[in-house]
Amino acid sequence: MSSIIENLALLSAGKTSTRALVEQAKAAAQAHAALNALAWVDWALAEETAALMDEQRAANSSGTQARLGPLHGIPITIKDLYHVRGTPLHAGTRAVLPDLGMDEAVAVSRLREAGALILAKTNMHEIALGATGENPWTGDVLNPFDHAHQAGGSSSGAGAATAVGIGLAGLGSDTGGSVRIPAAFCGLAGFKPSFAAIPLGGALHLSWTCDHAGPLAKTTADCSLLYEVMSQRSAAHGAVGRAPSFAVPGDWLAPRLGDDVSDAFHRQLVSLRGQGAVVTEVKLKAVLDRAWACYSGIVRPEAAWIHRAALAQGGEGFSESVLAPMKLGEQMSALQYLDAMQEREAVRRDLHACLADFDALILPTTAVAPPRRGQTTVAVAGGSLPVRDAVLGQTAAFSMVGLPTLTIPFARSGPLPLGLQIVGRPQADALVLALGRWLEAQGVRLPD
């Protein structure tokens, strides 16, 4: 799969067309239909739109058309919790959803205004409350590297589709890891920007104090371009003018990692030190344990409030695996919720204090390689962990406190990809993206 940046150059040089990109996406969708990545697509509309975009590019070349947008002609998929004009929205559930108040999400409109071709909507973990991509209503999204394994969630379809070339990127959302986990499991870059950097108007919230919008794409550079379009902020000022300094939460990671992930991560740290990076172990176990302990106490009651009308009618249309945690959220007292919110502020202060001395934290995106579908526990250095803890537990703290975080592929466990997570200081989105590009330039990428 070639990148957005590469295809923009080909489009500009007349060496490909948007129609050709749509034809490639359609062929990929047909060849990889078993992945179950798509929730909705209208190929005839996509082909018609592509032809119009090619005409606009030709007119622009002849000087009779206004300047084209930075994504003109690039096919992009959208997770099925964003309103897209003229398409259904189901969010992977059969329950009645709350009114989102607009016919197209702000992030989608910004992509469209930048010239992107909105290609399709992608399947997801039901209402974004889960990290596996397994869904009894729509069917599981399968891992493109091994169909027996999870694609990650909740932006599972975005990850699987982008990995096989159904569009050149996907718009996902991330409450506790839902961009980064499927990106890692599907061998992609995935960027969760700072809290509220990309507007979520017209998207279905899961937890309004933790939710983020973010892209999944082939490279950090692609993620950076998509971030700039959707946030309307520049990332150009991010630069790594020297070898970066990374903090590694070694005391927290030691008992959590599977052997394959641990070995690959430590080899990567040796390589980075050899390339001049400063890599320092820090003690964050107490902080990250506290973050995980209070995460559900925030997300579950907020999810229950968002879906309160459906829950008041008995929760019909929600699967049991989604209904049960929301019922727990309903049962929490206001004081318990406020306790969790206060604990989050303490975690935020401690993480900010740690990051003040470094360019970023660096750690595996997930503690284990993609688990098998249906798997509930995994073996790690300290014994075993529930899949939820081993996967979501690696990412949730950083969305919960709104820090910019990027994942890039860096190794394999057999055929399955592993992700490397870069966590930046508050509002340091541009630096995190620059660090991702620096790491890729040093050869940090998925091995062939």
Order of alpha helices (4+ residues) and beta strands (2+ residues): alpha-alpha-beta-alpha-beta-alpha-beta-alpha-beta-alpha-beta-beta-alpha-beta-alpha-alpha-beta-alpha-alpha-alpha-alpha-beta-beta-beta-alpha-alpha-beta-beta-alpha
